[in-house]
Amino acid sequence: MLDLIAKRRISPRKLPTAALLLIASVAFAGPCGSFRDARERSRVDFAPLDGFVDVCSRDFQLCVKLTQGYPPSVKTIGYFVPTEEWRRYQKGDKSGFSRYLIGQRATTMSDSEFEGFKQYIHSQQGSMPDHTKAPATLELEERVPLGIVHETADSISFGAVTRFQSTGSGVLSPLWLGSINIALQLKGETLCLYAFDTLKTPADTDGLKSLAGRWLGCIRARNP
């Protein structure tokens, strides 16, 4: 899908002030792990943050379930969740993961196509449709774009906050889930990186932006 969008001819817009919010966290990546695809679908080290483990190499069926809804044009390389939450899941706690990172390889774009894609994101003010299926126990109620939160010559990051409501019995508070999508050109590949974090309120996005920024910093550090 990204390669089709990139070919559209759309004039760029001025980068919003929000693009500066991730610069500090990108500069300080923090402890970084290392993860390379055993199936050699990518040459990139996806460098999950220290304290995260990959689900897909440990439970293939769960990986398929978690990544359903993404287009066939992208290949999921890693789905990283906090180590402690993964241990709880293995012990039978199926309540889900509070934050996670998804690394995918998309159809490769040329530099000019990627620039066109960034122009398209600007024209949409950082808002992109999300076709990922929500869990059966949750109902989508609202989606609020965060706009473009960071941009460099070879990357662009944009996000949204989504409100879900449980479809089960009982009165439960709505769930706010924040996400930032990073499109990145690296080692001749086009990557789609997603950072997700559970929020207390729709404005509580600092932790999410830090999570995405630190991960991008780790990937750059591991792939000089």
C-alpha positions in Angstrom: 0.0 0.0 0.0 2.8 2.4 0.8 4.4 2.2 -2.7 1.0 3.1 -4.3 0.6 6.1 -2.0 4.1 7.3 -2.7 3.4 7.8 -6.4 0.8 10.4 -5.8 1.9 14.0 -6.6 0.9 16.1 -3.6 2.6 19.3 -2.5 4.3 19.2 1.0 3.1 21.2 3.9 5.0 22.9 6.6 6.1 20.5 9.3 4.0 21.0 12.5 5.6 22.1 15.7 4.7 18.6 17.2 7.5 17.2 15.0 10.0 18.4 17.5 8.6 16.3 20.4 10.5 13.2 19.6 14.0 14.6 18.9 15.2 14.3 22.5 14.1 10.7 22.9 15.6 9.7 19.5 18.9 11.1 20.6 18.9 9.0 23.8 17.9 5.5 22.7 18.7 3.8 26.0 19.5 0.1 26.4 18.9 -1.6 23.1 18.4 -5.3 22.3 19.1 -7.0 19.0 16.8 -9.0 16.7 17.4 -10.2 13.2 14.9 -12.2 11.1 15.9 -15.9 11.1 14.0 -16.2 7.8 16.2 -13.5 6.2 13.3 -11.4 4.9 15.2 -8.3 6.1 18.8 -7.3 6.6 17.9 -4.9 9.3 18.5 -5.4 13.0 15.1 -4.4 14.5 16.7 -3.7 17.9 13.8 -3.9 20.3 14.2 -2.0 23.5 15.9 -3.8 26.4 13.2 -5.7 28.3 11.1 -6.7 25.2 10.8 -10.1 23.7 9.5 -11.3 20.3 6.2 -13.1 20.2 6.4 -14.4 16.6 9.5 -16.5 17.2 7.9 -18.0 20.3 4.2 -18.6 19.4 3.4 -18.5 15.7 -0.3 -18.9 16.1 -0.5 -16.0 18.5 1.6 -13.9 16.1 -0.9 -14.6 13.3 -3.8 -13.7 15.6 -2.1 -10.4 16.8 -1.2 -9.2 13.3 -4.4 -10.0 11.4 -5.7 -7.1 9.4 -2.4 -5.8 8.2 -2.2 -5.8 4.3 -0.4 -8.7 2.6 2.1 -6.2 1.1 3.9 -6.0 4.4 5.8 -8.8 6.2 5.8 -8.8 10.0 9.3 -9.4 11.2 8.9 -9.0 14.9 6.2 -8.4 17.5 7.8 -7.3 20.7 6.1 -7.2 24.1 7.4 -6.6 27.6 9.2 -9.6 29.0 7.3 -9.7 32.3 3.9 -9.5 30.5 5.0 -12.3 28.2 5.8 -14.4 31.3 2.4 -13.7 32.7 0.8 -14.7 29.4 2.7 -18.0 29.4 1.3 -18.7 32.9 -2.3 -18.2 31.6 -2.9 -14.5 31.9 -4.7 -13.7 28.7 -5.5 -10.0 29.5 -3.2 -8.8 26.7 -0.2 -6.6 26.5 -0.1 -3.0 27.7 2.5 -1.9 25.2 4.2 -3.4 22.2 6.3 -2.8 19.2 5.7 -4.2 15.7 8.4 -4.3 13.0 7.4 -4.9 9.4 9.0 -4.7 6.0 6.9 -3.1 3.4 7.3 -3.0 -0.4 10.5 -1.2 -1.1 10.2 2.4 -2.2 12.8 4.5 -4.1 13.9 7.7 -2.4 11.6 9.7 -4.7 8.7 7.5 -4.0 9.3 7.8 -0.2 9.4 11.6 -0.5 6.1 11.4 -2.3 4.7 9.2 0.5 5.8 11.8 3.1 4.1 14.5 1.0 0.9 12.5 1.1 1.2 12.1 4.9 1.5 15.9 5.1 -1.5 16.4 2.9 -3.5 14.2 5.3 -2.1 16.0 8.3 -0.7 12.8 9.7 -4.0 11.0 9.6 -4.1 7.6 7.9 -6.9 5.0 7.8 -6.3 2.0 10.2 -7.6 -1.3 8.8 -6.2 -3.4 11.7 -8.9 -5.5 13.3 -9.7 -4.9 16.9 -10.0 -7.9 19.3 -13.5 -9.4 19.4 -13.9 -8.3 23.0 -13.4 -4.6 22.1 -15.5 -2.2 20.1 -14.0 0.8 18.4 -15.6 4.1 19.5 -13.4 6.9 18.5 -10.1 7.6 16.8 -8.2 10.9 17.3 -5.1 11.6 15.0 -2.0 12.9 16.7 -0.6 14.2 13.4 3.0 14.1 12.4 5.2 13.8 15.5 8.7 13.5 14.0 10.4 13.7 10.5 13.8 13.3 9.0 15.0 12.8 5.5 14.6 9.0 5.7 11.7 8.7 8.2 8.3 10.1 9.1 6.3 9.3 12.3 2.6 9.9 12.8 0.1 8.6 15.3 -3.4 8.4 16.7 -5.2 7.7 19.9 -8.1 5.2 19.7 -10.9 4.7 22.2 -12.2 1.2 22.7 -15.1 -0.1 24.9 -15.4 -3.7 26.1 -18.3 -5.7 24.6 -18.5 -8.0 27.6 -20.9 -7.8 30.5 -20.4 -5.3 33.3 -19.6 -1.7 33.3 -15.9 -1.1 32.4 -14.0 2.1 31.7 -13.1 2.7 28.1 -9.6 1.8 27.0 -7.4 4.4 25.3 -4.7 3.0 23.0 -2.1 5.2 21.5 -0.1 4.3 18.4 2.7 5.8 16.4 3.6 4.5 13.0 7.2 5.1 11.8 7.9 4.8 8.1 11.7 4.4 7.6 14.1 3.9 4.7 17.0 1.8 5.9 19.6 -0.4 4.2 17.7 -0.2 0.9 14.5 -1.4 2.6 11.2 0.4 3.5 10.1 -0.4 7.0 6.9 0.1 8.9 7.4 0.3 12.6 4.5 0.6 15.1 4.7 1.5 18.8 1.5 1.0 20.9 0.9 2.0 24.5 -2.1 2.0 26.8 -3.0 5.5 27.9 -4.8 6.8 31.0 -6.3 9.7 29.1 -6.2 10.6 25.4 -3.8 13.4 26.2 -1.4 11.1 28.0 0.9 10.5 25.1 4.4 11.4 26.4 5.2 7.8 27.2 4.1 6.7 23.8 6.2 9.2 22.0 9.2 8.3 24.2 8.7 4.6 23.4 8.6 5.2 19.7 11.5 7.6 19.7 13.7 5.4 21.8 13.0 2.4 19.5 13.9 4.4 16.4 17.0 5.5 18.2 17.9 1.9 18.9 17.3 0.8 15.3 19.6 3.6 14.0 22.3 2.7 16.6 22.2 -1.0 15.6 22.3 -0.3 11.9 25.0 2.4 11.3 
